[in-house]
Amino acid sequence: MPTATPGIHHVTAVASDPQRTVEFYTETLGLRLVKRSVNQDDVSVYHLFYGDHEGTPGTGMTVFPYPDADGGRVGTGQVSTVSFLVPDGSLEYWRDRLAEADADPGSPHDRFGNTVLPATDPDGLPLELVARADAPPANLPESPVPHAHAIRGFFGVTLSLTSGDATGDLLKGMGYRQTNRDGTRLRYEAGGDLGYVVDIVEEPQARPGIPGAGTVHHVAFRVDDDEQDEWRQFLIDRGLRPTEVIDRTWFESVYAREYESVLFEFATESPGYTVDEDLEALGERLVLPAWLEDRREEIEAELPDLTG
């Protein structure tokens, strides 16, 4: 049995305008662009990674920005909301900041004892800021957001499913425990200090989600570096169909769709984003995996200009 996951490694969403996503996630949310690369399955598209100063697992929001992408529809069979962790007392600051950025902040409300501020990214992806007194220290020294209010990393994600039974059992096998329930919302928590929450909202009458800009492509969970084969067998034993282990340069990954087709990734903590760039230079240039370097000129010619 593999070691329990401490929580989320990263979340990857689909966007449209690449420049707009850089401006929102760095200038509005105050995250650092820690890796500028390409979608390894479609090299005509950027893969942009945002996080804390090092891109620590548990802080990584990543985006595939397709300039001509149609808008998707958030619905069942998807990660329906991405939640970031901020310190207690910061939501008034964030509501004003998000309103200035046309990020459609809603009214703060209580959920399981935490105050939650809903908003959206430029493509309509549902986001939340969750305020907690136990948020760890900020690690964004160059952020435009004051450290007293800065995003610490992920709080968690919400899955929209027709039924939560099978996926809830899968999460328990991964090391989560159910800690609360309010009507159709079930909360599961892992043992880490970032990205440790997965909420399942049971919506049997809701429309299925449609992939596209403004939707989540997949959610990745942190796993030990030497246990990928055990995670593959764990998924097989539960009737799922995992991929082989895939080397993504900055981590190794196994992918599988859970029972309602939400794409789960199991990503190692190492080697991290400094394996091919110096820490202080992260995100400044286009970085390609070694097997794509001989196509650099071709790839760069097809990508739109990007500043920031």
Backbone hydrogen bonds, N-H to C=O, Kabsch-Sander energy under -0.5 kcal/mol:
donor,donor_aa,acceptor,acceptor_aa,energy
5,T,174,M,-2.3
8,I,195,G,-2.5
9,H,220,A,-3.0
10,H,220,A,-0.8
11,V,60,G,-2.0
12,T,218,H,-2.6
13,A,62,T,-2.5
14,V,215,T,-2.7
15,A,64,F,-2.5
21,T,17,D,-1.8
22,V,18,P,-2.0
23,E,19,Q,-2.2
24,F,20,R,-2.3
25,Y,21,T,-2.5
26,T,22,V,-2.2
27,E,22,V,-0.6
27,E,23,E,-1.5
28,T,23,E,-1.2
28,T,24,F,-0.8
29,L,24,F,-2.6
31,L,25,Y,-2.3
32,R,51,G,-2.7
34,V,32,R,-0.9
34,V,49,F,-2.2
35,K,49,F,-1.2
36,R,285,R,-0.6
37,S,35,K,-0.6
37,S,47,H,-2.4
39,N,42,D,-0.6
39,N,45,V,-2.7
40,Q,38,V,-0.5
42,D,39,N,-1.7
45,V,42,D,-1.8
46,Y,65,P,-0.5
47,H,37,S,-2.4
48,L,63,V,-2.4
49,F,35,K,-2.5
50,Y,61,M,-2.5
51,G,32,R,-1.9
53,H,139,N,-2.8
55,G,52,D,-0.6
58,G,9,H,-2.5
59,T,56,T,-2.0
60,G,9,H,-1.0
61,M,50,Y,-1.8
61,M,59,T,-0.8
62,T,11,V,-3.3
62,T,60,G,-0.6
63,V,48,L,-2.5
64,F,13,A,-2.6
66,Y,15,A,-2.3
66,Y,64,F,-0.9
69,A,66,Y,-2.2
72,G,213,A,-2.7
73,R,210,I,-2.5
76,T,207,R,-1.9
77,G,160,S,-2.8
78,Q,75,G,-0.6
78,Q,160,S,-1.0
80,S,78,Q,-0.7
80,S,158,T,-2.3
81,T,158,T,-1.2
82,V,126,P,-1.9
83,S,156,G,-2.8
84,F,128,E,-3.1
85,L,153,G,-2.5
86,V,130,V,-2.5
88,D,132,R,-1.3
90,S,87,P,-1.3
94,W,90,S,-2.0
95,R,91,L,-2.5
96,D,92,E,-1.9
97,R,93,Y,-2.3
98,L,94,W,-2.8
99,A,95,R,-1.8
100,E,96,D,-2.0
101,A,97,R,-1.1
102,D,99,A,-1.5
103,A,98,L,-2.9
106,G,118,P,-2.4
109,H,116,V,-2.1
111,R,114,N,-2.5
114,N,111,R,-2.0
115,T,131,A,-0.8
116,V,109,H,-3.1
117,L,129,L,-2.7
119,A,127,L,-2.4
120,T,103,A,-2.5
121,D,125,L,-1.6
124,G,121,D,-2.4
127,L,119,A,-2.7
128,E,82,V,-1.9
129,L,117,L,-2.3
130,V,84,F,-3.1
131,A,115,T,-2.4
131,A,129,L,-0.5
132,R,86,V,-2.0
135,A,132,R,-1.1
143,S,140,L,-1.8
149,H,146,P,-2.2
150,A,146,P,-1.2
151,I,29,L,-0.5
152,R,85,L,-3.0
153,G,85,L,-0.7
154,F,58,G,-2.9
155,F,83,S,-2.9
156,G,83,S,-1.6
157,V,197,V,-1.6
158,T,81,T,-2.2
159,L,199,D,-3.2
160,S,78,Q,-2.5
161,L,159,L,-0.7
161,L,201,V,-2.3
168,G,164,G,-2.4
169,D,165,D,-2.0
170,L,166,A,-2.0
171,L,167,T,-2.7
172,K,168,G,-2.1
173,G,169,D,-2.0
174,M,170,L,-1.4
175,G,171,L,-0.5
175,G,172,K,-1.1
176,Y,171,L,-2.5
177,R,189,E,-1.9
179,T,187,R,-2.2
180,N,187,R,-1.1
182,D,185,R,-2.6
185,R,182,D,-1.9
186,L,184,T,-0.6
186,L,200,I,-3.0
187,R,180,N,-2.5
188,Y,198,V,-2.2
189,E,177,R,-2.5
190,A,196,Y,-2.8
191,G,5,T,-0.6
192,G,6,P,-1.5
195,G,154,F,-3.3
197,V,155,F,-1.7
198,V,188,Y,-2.5
199,D,157,V,-2.7
200,I,186,L,-2.8
201,V,159,L,-3.0
201,V,199,D,-0.5
202,E,184,T,-2.5
202,E,200,I,-0.6
203,E,161,L,-3.5
203,E,201,V,-0.6
206,A,203,E,-1.5
209,G,76,T,-2.6
210,I,73,R,-2.7
213,A,70,D,-2.6
214,G,14,V,-2.7
215,T,14,V,-0.5
215,T,212,G,-1.3
216,V,79,V,-0.7
217,H,12,T,-2.6
218,H,12,T,-1.7
219,V,263,L,-1.9
220,A,10,H,-3.2
221,F,265,E,-2.9
222,R,7,G,-2.7
223,V,267,A,-2.0
227,E,224,D,-1.5
231,W,227,E,-2.1
232,R,228,Q,-2.4
233,Q,229,D,-2.0
234,F,230,E,-2.4
235,L,231,W,-2.2
236,I,232,R,-2.4
237,D,233,Q,-2.8
238,R,234,F,-0.7
238,R,235,L,-0.7
239,G,236,I,-2.0
240,L,235,L,-2.4
243,T,255,Y,-2.3
246,I,253,S,-3.1
248,R,246,I,-0.8
248,R,251,F,-2.3
250,W,248,R,-2.0
253,S,246,I,-2.8
254,V,266,F,-1.3
256,A,264,F,-2.5
258,E,262,V,-2.7
261,S,258,E,-2.2
264,F,256,A,-2.9
264,F,262,V,-0.7
265,E,219,V,-2.3
266,F,254,V,-2.8
267,A,221,F,-2.6
267,A,265,E,-0.6
268,T,252,E,-1.9
269,E,223,V,-1.0
272,G,250,W,-2.4
275,V,272,G,-1.2
276,D,273,Y,-0.6
281,A,278,D,-1.2
282,L,279,L,-1.3
283,G,34,V,-0.7
284,E,281,A,-1.9
287,V,36,R,-3.3
292,L,289,P,-2.4
293,E,289,P,-0.6
293,E,290,A,-1.0
295,R,292,L,-2.1
296,R,293,E,-1.8
299,I,295,R,-2.8
300,E,296,R,-3.1
301,A,297,E,-1.7
302,E,298,E,-0.9
302,E,299,I,-0.8
303,L,299,I,-0.9
303,L,300,E,-0.6
